Every structure is written in C-alpha cells, then in structure tokens.
Amino acid sequence: MLEIIHGDRPKAISSCLDQLISGIMSKDATSLLGVLYLGYPLIKTPEGTRSVPALLVSEKSGAIAFDVIPATSEMDITEAIQRQDNIYNELEAKWKKFPEILNKRNLAFKLEVVTFDPFDRIQKKNDEPFFLSNKDQLISYLIKQSRPTIKKLIFQSLKSIVQGVSKLRTPKIRKNTSPLTLGRRMKDLDEQTAVLDIYQNRAIIELTDSPQRITGLAGTGKTVVIAGKAAYLHAINPDLDIVVTFYSKTLYQQYISLITRLYFNHNQDEPNWKKIHLMHAWGGENAPGLYYKVATENGCSPLSYREAKEEFGFKQSWTGSCDKLLVDLKKNHKITQLYDVILIDEAQDMPPSFFEICYQSTREPHRVVWAYDELQQLNNEEILPEPKDLFGSNNDASPRFTFSDSSDGPEDDIILKVCYRNPKEIISTAHALGLGVYNPDGPFQMYEDSDLWNRIGYRVIGQLKPNNEVTLEREPDASPKYLEEFLSGTNLIELKKCSSSEEQTQWVCEQIHQNLTSNELQASDILVIFLGHPWNLLKQMAPLRLLLKNLNINTHIAGEGPAAEYFKDDSVAISQIYRAKGNEAPMVYILNAETCAAGSELMIKRNRLFTAITRARGWVRICGIGSNMDIINSEIELVKSNNNKLIFRFPEDLANRRKLHGELSNKAKNKRDKEITNLKSVLDAIDDGSLQIDDVPPSLLEKLIKASRKKG
Amino acid sequence: MRQQPWQKVQGDINLITGWLIKNNLTIEENFQYKDIGTKRIIAPKLTSNQNYFNVSKKTPKYVSEFCKIIENSNFSFKLFDHSIIQCLYTFDGPDLIKQKFCYFEFPTGFDDIFSNDAPNTNSSLSEINQNHWGIPTHLRIDFDPERYDSVLHPKTHLSLGGNRDCRIPTSSPIKLIDFIEFVVKNFYHQHWNSLCEFLTINRSNFKELPYSITIDKDEQSLIFLHTHQ
C-alpha cells in the first residue's frame, strides 16, 4: 500500500498536486509500496528553504522527487532543469551523510528527479525524458522504467532519514557492555527507537486548516510529534508565530533539545526562538507563559498561582484562572490574535476554557493542535469534553469546530497507536491497576467507548455494556516487536513487599547498587518515584539518599525549582509523582506503593500508580510496606495469569463507583480524618488503661472485630 | 599517606552533604574537582540551560542574577526552598589561595509559576514564604589574599547584598560547616530549632584546614566579624 502524507501545499500548485496524486494512486500504479510525501522534505535553494513538492519513496522505485510547475508559471527549460538539479543535489547531499543508505560512496538506491508539468508551461526542445506532461505519461514513467528493488533494510533506513529523525535521540554512551546485561539491552533498544513510525510522521507533517487532535498513550511519542511539528512549520515558514505550550515544567528542556535537533535536520541551523514561543501554559512575570501573555496583551489582569490558589483552591486554581480570563476576554470586543499556530502538549491537564482562549488567540484558520492522553489525568476524574465542545460556539450556537468527514487531505484527528516506551506487560499491568480491573469488586473506573480503547491500541472483545463479560487485549502492532525481543528473559515487573520503611530503603539501595555494579546500568538510567504525599518526599527519601551516598552513588530530587534538570549524569533521580510526568527511565523504582492500594479516593491513587508504572522503558520495581501490598500483588498476578489481557465484567453502577472512589470533598476529608483521630483516641485509652475494655459494649467490639477481619 | 588539603575539604564536603540530606535541607548537590595547571579547583559543575527565563530589562537585577546561576547550574547545594549555596576553593599545590562561600536566597514572589504544576516537596516551604518581607538577600564570605588592600579589601570579608563596596572585615576565613550553620541559623530558624544535630556537631570529624588570622591592625580598629576560634 502507498501511504500519503500531506505536508506543506502551496496554493499555486495545489491542483497540479491533485493530478499527480491521482496518477500515482491510479490502478496501474498501485503495486507501489511505500510513502508519498507532499511538501516534504525541505531543501535549501538560492531563494531560501523550500519544500520538495512531492517525494515518492518506495521499495520498487527507489526515491523519485517531483518538481511541479504551476499553471501560471513563466519558467523556461533552463530554469526548470536548474530546479531539478538543485533538488537532486540537495537531497543527495542530505542523504549522503548517512552511511546506512550508502553503497561505498554512492546512494544505495536510485534517486530520480522529474518535473510534472500538467499545463505544459515549459517549452521543450525535444522529448526531455524527465518532464512529464500528464497522468498517462506519469503512469508509464512509474511503471515502465525498470529499477532495481531497494533492499528492505536500506528502505527502512531511508524512510527514517527522509522523516528527519535518525538523530532524534543520541543514545547514551555505554562502554563495554556485556551481552544480556540490562545495560546492553538498553543500548540495543536506544539504537532502535530513533525511527519514527508512519503515524508519528503523519502527525508531524500534516496540518489542517482547523484545530487538530493528536491522541496517544504515554510513550507513543506525542512530545516528539509536537516538537517535530514546530520544527517543520518553522522551517517552511519562518514568519509564523508558533507556540508550544505544556503544563509540566520538566518538559521545557526536552522541547528545547528536540526542536533544535529536528529543525537542524531540515535547515542545518538554529531555530529562531523569537518565532517559536516555548511557553508554560500559565507563566508569570519572570517566565514566559501563554495564559499570562494572552491576559496582559488583552488588557486583562492575570492571576498569579498564589492569587488563584486563594481564590479557587489548589485543585481548581488553573481551571478557575482560565475560566475567569475567558470571561474577561469576552468582555473585550476584539481579542488580539497573537499567534499563527498553538501546539498544546498534555492537553488532558487543560480546562476547556484554555482551548477557547487558544482558539481566540490564533489567527485564521485557528490552528490549535492538541496532543493528549485521556488516561493520564492525575487530578481530574472528568475527561475532556467532546472536541466540538472545546472551542466554543458561533453566533448561531453551532460549534466552532467539528471533525471533518472527508477522508482526503490532511487528517484532523490523528492517533498515535504504537507505544514505544513500555513493553506490553507493563502497559497492561498499568491499565489493570489504574482502573482496578482485577479488584475483587470489579473495576472502579472504566471507559465505555470502545472506539477510545481501539484508539489507544486495545482490541475489545465483548460489548462495553453493564454486566457483559469484556476482554481488552493489546493489539499486536501496538507495541514494537523489538521491545519484547530485547527485554525477553528479564523480569520486567517485580513487586517487593516490605515490613518496614527501613527494609524498603535497604532493598532499593541494594538493588540500585546492583544495577550500577553488575547490570551495567548508569545512575541516570534509574528513576525513583515516591508515591506518598510530596510534602513528605524530602524527609522520607533522606535515608535512601544517605545510604546511597555512603556507597558513593549520587542522587538528586528531580525537577524541583525553576530550570531544574530532571535527569543528571552520574546521579539517580528521585521524584514525586507530579514531577515524573512526561519523563521516562529504563529502570523505575516505585516507593510506598501501599499508599495507592486501597481506601478512599482510589481513582486518584490508582491514577498515580498508573503514571508511575508507565514511566518505565524497561523494568519497574513496585515496592511498598505492609499488607496493602498484597492487594496490588494479587492484581498483578491476575494480569500475568491472564496473559496480559484485561478480563472483567463491565460494572452496572459505573456512575456510583466513580462517585465512591472519586475525589472526596474537603468536608468529607475532614470528617474522615476526624473519625480516624476519634478511633485512635479510643484505642489509646484502652492501651493506657483509662478505658477498660470490659466497659465497651460487646456489640461495638464485635463490630470492630468484624471490620478488621474483613480487611484481613 | 598524608591527606592533601583539598582531600580534607572533599571529606568535609561529604560529611556536610550527609547532614544536609539527613535534615531535609538540600535537594541537589553539585561539585566538581578539576585541575588547571598547578591549581586544583573545587567548584560547581556548570551546565548550560540558557533562555529558560524571560529576563527583561524590567527584571530586578537580583532576580536576573539568580536566573543566570540556576540556568548554568552554578550552585553547590540547592536547598529545599530552591535557595542556593555556592562553594569555591582554589588550591595552588598544598596552599589554599582563594575561597568563596555564597548564599543566594530564592527570590520571593518568584516561585508562583514554578510550583503550580505540583505540590511542594516540603510542607514548611509555604510558612517560610509567608513570613517574608519580599526582599531577598545575598551574602558572601570571601577569602582572596591576592587582592588584599588594607581596610578597602580585607583578605577575608563579608559582603552583603549587591553592593560591591560592601566588604566587612572578618578575622579569618571560615570553614564550610560554619558558613552552612550560619545560613541555617539566620535564615531557617524554624529548621534550626529542630536541628539538634547541628548544635551537637562533632567538630573533630572535620578535617578542614587550620585557617590563620587574616585581619590586620587597621581593620581590627573597625567593626569586624570575629570568626576565628
């Protein structure tokens, strides 16, 4: 099959391109396997950077680049040939830097450049072989020219090089690794994951004249796609004001490095950071932020985090601020349109009002691109409203945006299906625990939309309706095969139940020491996530930091404070869960997982566990204290025994369950804490003899015994 | 084998790091030991993470200085409230020829954006901020005999704030542990109260250099800080 990726499409050649596509896609030419890029890649010309109108890369035909002559062209043959030569030389020079697609000093496949001139604008002296005037000529050119087939490996490499990502991740330097150690496996893995898949590539290049959604689970490459999009758009049109915005400040550094690399691939130059606006979603006086900028530019007063927290409370501070700004903006008759494109990462953390603010702040055609993972919301139990409800409505109450029905052209709803970060076993376990699939009382949270499950790479067997038996299974192509291959034979998930905090610290310390001394991992390969309350992070992690320090292993509390690096060379990162978002590591230790096993607000607790587990690119060690760990253990064991499938009866009282396990109101929390204090004082009184146990009515005692038996 | 003076300092830094971690005071430590010619320098390991901040002409000087330090990782300890401590030692052979300890308080009112995506990792952070006037402080104790100029540039001196002329004479260089103690006592009083350990530090564990008295007679006739034992 031939995939088409719709990139930059200058208006002048739009109709020519349609003819070109229909020729290439015609029945006679369907035996072509590969990818047709429109408006891609970018090359340097004497007039500046421009895109190659079309490039066909296929196993059968090699690489054929098309120049396209618009209907109004005044070009003569000399100029047209110069353009061909320019495309050829630029592409050849670009590709010759990659030994994997060379045969000695030449490209290991045939590169051709032809000019498609459907309006016959170019006066040709005689039959120029590289000029095609119509569809028939095009088809016969494609079919009849005999070309050597490209070797599969070279074809794969060529695809990745065309996509401009072969140097996306510089693999860590790992010296002298021995076969089968964890370090060697990571080395092999790093060398594989630099290649973007077709979904990601499409998401990078395709841009609609409307908002666009990119959906994908953690680890499907959303951040790479957003960075790639910014780099590509900046390269084809350096005048565009492009915003990249996100909520976790630890993403800042990742974006700087990704955009710089990806832009360099196109243009061998540094991006102009005055046109790519890398902004936190909120911002403030000292740090660029979208909310702050839009507010001040429109004469509205932005709220600082502290003010917002006072006005709306911690949980609602962000939503409250955006809602208020939107109301204020609407009072203005005209909202200043500051940007051409706004790319939103972590869109699941943004309230709907933020989307409308973005929409209003972009120039026509309101290119707001949002990448999101609906299963990764740490605080909210509500998922984002339907896309049509995100951007507000027109005067006639119709939604400003709906997905297009057309299947031609660039897509406005792109799904990143393949999860590159986590092996199947880890992702299924994370989902099982996150949703409580193997909770003895059934799941406490579930998504009813089978389309959503398909979108994130699951096959749904059975109907997602109350009381139905349902099986969710990872699609075979939703995880790359090499991931399982390189990790096979190692213990991906391990649970460690400890009897005390000291035992947990000791065990983790020994394991980390072993990772560094015998498993050939590096300190920066290791991430320790503390699942207890962030307030206690420093105190509770101090013993581990000290023990490791005594073994000369450096640690740091990751991502705290402005401009803090999350991972540092020669230092193990220790993080609270909120800061771990957006980051990944080969080896993840989750500490105090018992805090997320049971009790009230399970949806939020399990969401944290889900996020923590899905940070692992290779191995995850779930540690915790006491009997609560048995709950997690039994759920993990069920995932294993069901061969990583999630099998459950769909709950009939989903709404109730969500309420029961959702976030407690402050009042309810206070009540809970008060009851615990009451119970404690009763038990203390029995302990110290001020309350004689014989004075307690036997019925009450029985109740207490029953309740504690139930807990086991 | 006899320990080199810089090795003694290294040993002390390790001890101090341990204490700071144990008392939940530091979240990141950053030291590098490097040789330049005959000199051995102990200083923060710099990285480049520029353009993180939106520093403009309107930004107060202190804040832009602080931003630069953070962007370049030019700190030895990052404290729990994101304030920083810098330590710099220069040895020429066995001799200590320069020593600088700095404390930069985290600019108050500045933390808004940086803490809004996650709860604080230390519950006392908000209390500290609440009791603050909003004028951050910078202080430095320098030992720099090369630039000695009696009274005007004492061999060892305390500088306060950003005023370059402020050089309050001190009677001798001080040990890192004393500087840390000084900072914690005067800027983290609540912590200080709960840090019994600090009060009972067994100084004999520290091998730091025996510092000599550096103050001259004219300087002694002025107000000065008595720092020698």
Chai-1 contact restraints between the chains, C-beta under 6 A:
chainA,res_idxA,chainB,res_idxB,connection_type,confidence,min_distance_angstrom,max_distance_angstrom,comment,restraint_id
A,Y247,B,D117,contact,1.0,0.0,6.0,A-B,restraint_1
A,S248,B,D117,contact,1.0,0.0,6.0,A-B,restraint_2
A,K249,B,D117,contact,1.0,0.0,6.0,A-B,restraint_3
A,W282,B,I113,contact,1.0,0.0,6.0,A-B,restraint_4
A,W282,B,N116,contact,1.0,0.0,6.0,A-B,restraint_5
A,G284,B,D112,contact,1.0,0.0,6.0,A-B,restraint_6
A,G284,B,I113,contact,1.0,0.0,6.0,A-B,restraint_7
A,N286,B,F53,contact,1.0,0.0,6.0,A-B,restraint_8
A,N286,B,N54,contact,1.0,0.0,6.0,A-B,restraint_9
A,N286,B,F110,contact,1.0,0.0,6.0,A-B,restraint_10
A,A287,B,F53,contact,1.0,0.0,6.0,A-B,restraint_11
A,A287,B,N54,contact,1.0,0.0,6.0,A-B,restraint_12
A,A287,B,I113,contact,1.0,0.0,6.0,A-B,restraint_13
A,P288,B,N54,contact,1.0,0.0,6.0,A-B,restraint_14
A,S304,B,D112,contact,1.0,0.0,6.0,A-B,restraint_15
A,Y305,B,D112,contact,1.0,0.0,6.0,A-B,restraint_16
A,Y305,B,N116,contact,1.0,0.0,6.0,A-B,restraint_17
A,R306,B,D112,contact,1.0,0.0,6.0,A-B,restraint_18
A,P534,B,P119,contact,1.0,0.0,6.0,A-B,restraint_19
A,P534,B,T121,contact,1.0,0.0,6.0,A-B,restraint_20
A,W535,B,S123,contact,1.0,0.0,6.0,A-B,restraint_21
A,L537,B,T121,contact,1.0,0.0,6.0,A-B,restraint_22
A,L538,B,N24,contact,1.0,0.0,6.0,A-B,restraint_23
A,L538,B,F80,contact,1.0,0.0,6.0,A-B,restraint_24
A,L538,B,T121,contact,1.0,0.0,6.0,A-B,restraint_25
A,L538,B,N122,contact,1.0,0.0,6.0,A-B,restraint_26
A,K539,B,N24,contact,1.0,0.0,6.0,A-B,restraint_27
A,A542,B,I21,contact,1.0,0.0,6.0,A-B,restraint_28
A,A542,B,K22,contact,1.0,0.0,6.0,A-B,restraint_29
A,A542,B,N24,contact,1.0,0.0,6.0,A-B,restraint_30
A,R545,B,I21,contact,1.0,0.0,6.0,A-B,restraint_31
A,L546,B,I21,contact,1.0,0.0,6.0,A-B,restraint_32
A,L546,B,K22,contact,1.0,0.0,6.0,A-B,restraint_33
A,H556,B,E28,contact,1.0,0.0,6.0,A-B,restraint_34
A,I557,B,I27,contact,1.0,0.0,6.0,A-B,restraint_35
A,E560,B,I27,contact,1.0,0.0,6.0,A-B,restraint_36
A,E560,B,T121,contact,1.0,0.0,6.0,A-B,restraint_37
A,G561,B,H82,contact,1.0,0.0,6.0,A-B,restraint_38
A,P562,B,I70,contact,1.0,0.0,6.0,A-B,restraint_39
A,P562,B,F114,contact,1.0,0.0,6.0,A-B,restraint_40
A,A563,B,N49,contact,1.0,0.0,6.0,A-B,restraint_41
A,A563,B,Y52,contact,1.0,0.0,6.0,A-B,restraint_42
A,A563,B,I70,contact,1.0,0.0,6.0,A-B,restraint_43
A,A563,B,E71,contact,1.0,0.0,6.0,A-B,restraint_44
A,Q576,B,T121,contact,1.0,0.0,6.0,A-B,restraint_45
A,Y578,B,A118,contact,1.0,0.0,6.0,A-B,restraint_46
A,R579,B,A118,contact,1.0,0.0,6.0,A-B,restraint_47
